[in-house]
Amino acid sequence: MAPRTAGSLSAGAPPADTAPHPAAWVRGLTREFAGRRVLDELDLDIAPGEFVALIGRSGSGKSTLLRALAGLDRGVTGDLGVEGTAAVAFQEPRLLPWRRVWANVGLGLRTGDAKTVALDALEEVGLGARANAWPLTLSGGEAQRAALARALVREPSLLLLDEPFSALDALTTITMHRLVLRLWAHHQPAVLLVTHDVDEALSLSDRVLVLAGGQIAFSERIDVPRPRQRDHPELAALRTRLLIELGIVTEG
């Protein structure tokens, strides 16, 4: 397949050699920064409704891959596409401080009653009572709920989460994990979660990937039923394997 600039996503059929109709696909994706190749002809498929967690060391290219799938990086080459639409929730909520919370959620919606749609989305994430608040009055967890509502209100086929919980305290993170799983089960998008947290990846995902050397160096499905206990034998064994893949612990 001839490489192409992949800044604009393909909305057509996936490449013929992949499984039928993945939610998102990447073929030969490459990205360089100042002569350093961060992504090196990377290949990846994400199935419809699949929850995938992507981990790796800092600078390994996790957010670069996510931004490419979101159509936000015009410097990548290769082939990639999303079957439908993609929406992103970043580490920073990125709410416009001069717009009410509901207006942030409904920003850019192409519907006759964007406010009603936004209000419904805020109710779904437990923020209905804060719809008319200014963003600067929200707590960190509330701001991330609003950002999640803004992403889901567009009914994406692919939800991209770029370390959205890393700045939250432990109790708020647990609450957000439960919320994300509930919303994922209801809306059923495919999800790509970028995280540094191995336990977060194990708790949430159907499949965990390790990005190293510009490619997917490790991939493993997680079949443990949710909600998951951290000390489950399969999760404990996979946690050790992931730490080995990340170079944090060594075998033996």
Secondary structure as the mmCIF struct_conf table of DSSP 4:
data_model
#
loop_
_struct_conf.conf_type_id
_struct_conf.id
_struct_conf.beg_label_comp_id
_struct_conf.beg_label_asym_id
_struct_conf.beg_label_seq_id
_struct_conf.end_label_comp_id
_struct_conf.end_label_asym_id
_struct_conf.end_label_seq_id
STRN STRN1 ARG A 4 THR A 5
BEND BEND1 GLY A 7 SER A 8
HELX_LH_PP_P HELX_LH_PP_P1 LEU A 9 LEU A 9
STRN STRN2 SER A 10 SER A 10
BEND BEND2 GLY A 12 GLY A 12
HELX_LH_PP_P HELX_LH_PP_P2 ALA A 13 PRO A 15
TURN_TY1_P TURN_TY1_P1 ALA A 16 ASP A 17
BEND BEND3 THR A 18 HIS A 21
BEND BEND4 ALA A 23 ALA A 23
STRN STRN3 ALA A 24 PHE A 33
TURN_TY1_P TURN_TY1_P2 ALA A 34 GLY A 35
STRN STRN4 ARG A 36 ILE A 46
TURN_TY1_P TURN_TY1_P3 PRO A 48 GLY A 49
STRN STRN5 PHE A 51 ILE A 55
TURN_TY1_P TURN_TY1_P4 SER A 58 GLY A 59
BEND BEND5 SER A 60 GLY A 61
HELX_RH_AL_P HELX_RH_AL_P1 LYS A 62 LEU A 69
TURN_TY1_P TURN_TY1_P5 ALA A 70 GLY A 71
TURN_TY1_P TURN_TY1_P6 ARG A 74 GLY A 75
STRN STRN6 THR A 77 VAL A 82
BEND BEND6 GLU A 83 GLY A 84
STRN STRN7 ALA A 86 ALA A 89
BEND BEND7 GLN A 91 GLU A 92
TURN_TY1_P TURN_TY1_P7 PRO A 97 TRP A 98
BEND BEND8 ARG A 99 ARG A 99
HELX_RH_AL_P HELX_RH_AL_P2 VAL A 101 GLY A 106
TURN_TY1_P TURN_TY1_P8 LEU A 107 GLY A 108
BEND BEND9 THR A 111 THR A 111
TURN_TY1_P TURN_TY1_P9 GLY A 112 ASP A 113
HELX_RH_AL_P HELX_RH_AL_P3 ALA A 114 GLU A 124
TURN_TY1_P TURN_TY1_P10 VAL A 125 GLY A 126
HELX_RH_3T_P HELX_RH_3T_P1 GLY A 128 ARG A 130
TURN_TY1_P TURN_TY1_P11 ALA A 131 ASN A 132
BEND BEND10 ALA A 133 ALA A 133
HELX_RH_3T_P HELX_RH_3T_P2 PRO A 135 THR A 137
BEND BEND11 LEU A 138 LEU A 138
HELX_RH_AL_P HELX_RH_AL_P4 GLY A 140 LEU A 152
TURN_TY1_P TURN_TY1_P12 VAL A 153 ARG A 154
BEND BEND12 SER A 157 SER A 157
STRN STRN8 LEU A 158 ASP A 162
BEND BEND13 GLU A 163 GLU A 163
TURN_TY1_P TURN_TY1_P13 PRO A 164 ALA A 167
BEND BEND14 LEU A 168 LEU A 168
HELX_RH_AL_P HELX_RH_AL_P5 ALA A 170 HIS A 187
STRN STRN9 ALA A 190 VAL A 194
BEND BEND15 HIS A 196 HIS A 196
HELX_RH_AL_P HELX_RH_AL_P6 VAL A 198 LEU A 204
BEND BEND16 ASP A 206 ASP A 206
STRN STRN10 ARG A 207 ALA A 212
TURN_TY1_P TURN_TY1_P14 GLY A 213 GLY A 214
STRN STRN11 GLN A 215 ARG A 221
HELX_LH_PP_P HELX_LH_PP_P3 VAL A 224 PRO A 225
BEND BEND17 ARG A 226 PRO A 227
HELX_LH_PP_P HELX_LH_PP_P4 ARG A 228 GLN A 229
TURN_TY1_P TURN_TY1_P15 ARG A 230 ASP A 231
HELX_RH_AL_P HELX_RH_AL_P7 PRO A 233 GLU A 245
TURN_TY1_P TURN_TY1_P16 LEU A 246 GLY A 247
BEND BEND18 ILE A 248 VAL A 249
#
